[in-house]
Amino acid sequence: MADKQFILDLGKLMIGIAWMDGQLDPAEHNALKELLFVLPDIAGNDWMQLELYMAHPVTDAERRDLLDRVLTGIRSSRDTQFALRTLDTLVGGDTASNGESAFVAQIRQDIEGRRTGLFAHLGGPLRRTLRRNAGRYRGAAAREDHMDDFIKNTIYFQLTSEMRDRGHPLSIPEAAARKICLAAGLMAHVAWVDDNVCHRELDAMRLGLQQLWQVPPDEAQLITDMSRARIMHGLDLVRLTTGFRAHTTIEERRAFVRCLFAVANAAEQTSHAEIEAIRHIAASLELPHRDFIDAKLTIPRHERGGL
């Protein structure tokens, strides 16, 4: 059986190939997960590592790094054949784009060349040393370094990844950005209660970020758009509320609950389901029920669905 880390790195490389055209639509995402599901010995937390690479486009530099990891991880002809079969399964037939086909051809050449190339003479101890030290040469931007953000604050992970790809640092300090991204996720949760986020709710979310935390308009728009896209794939409400509570004062939380009602009310009328969602968030933020009621009363009664 191949080494688990080798299998994981190979799975990440497959995801990197799928991102060659810069996008991964839902159908491609699901098909890729079906392929990765058949990889042996992958379960539980291992899937989070793979999801980390599905969450945001993979760059050329990352693909090269992933290929280097796979090449370093090959220990036998069985590993070589396993890697080549997996590649063929991903881009077999006529489904691969020109870019994918060229990259896969390069990978095949590199993998097959290993058997007679530079690494062919290396013994087991040196191979293990190379694998152990490989992380030192990948740089601080390796995705695994940001696994905690991906799990606990996915919108922040996506925001920083996007800004890094654009070559523009965030103007917001890191601690504030983490808090703001958690807030955006909670706003999106309320807006998505009816399985739809309208443009008026998005405007209210963006305005809320600007008013509560003085987020520049362009960054507020980007965070809002990311939170809308992410909520459609699901966000962990417990992690959102726990993280936001830990990084805010009670006054910030009170003002934020009022903001949640403004988001809910942006689409003509605040529904019972939205009110209950905000009630749950307020309780999770450890606010007194009186604070929830006061925030609710900022919305005229005739706009609260009769409640």
Number of C-alpha atoms within 10 A of each C-alpha: 9 17 13 15 15 20 23 21 21 24 28 25 25 25 25 24 25 23 23 19 14 12 14 18 8 10 9 13 17 12 12 18 17 11 14 22 14 10 16 13 14 17 10 8 9 13 15 14 19 21 17 19 20 20 16 17 21 23 15 13 10 19 20 15 20 21 22 17 21 25 23 18 24 24 18 11 12 12 20 20 14 18 22 17 12 18 20 13 11 21 17 12 8 8 10 15 14 12 12 19 16 12 16 20 13 13 20 17 11 15 21 16 13 18 15 9 11 9 15 11 10 10 10 10 8 11 16 14 10 14 17 10 11 16 14 8 9 16 10 11 11 14 16 15 11 14 16 11 15 20 17 18 22 24 29 24 22 21 21 17 18 17 14 13 13 9 9 10 12 14 10 15 9 12 9 14 20 22 20 23 26 27 25 26 30 27 31 29 28 24 29 18 16 11 11 12 20 13 11 16 24 22 15 23 32 25 21 24 25 16 12 13 16 12 21 15 13 10 18 23 19 15 25 26 16 21 28 24 14 18 22 14 8 10 20 15 16 12 14 24 21 16 18 24 21 10 16 14 10 13 9 14 20 18 14 21 24 22 22 30 25 22 25 31 22 19 17 12 17 24 19 13 14 23 22 13 18 24 18 15 23 23 14 16 21 14 18 11 12 9 17 21 12 13 21 22 13 12 17 12 13 10 13 20 13 11 11
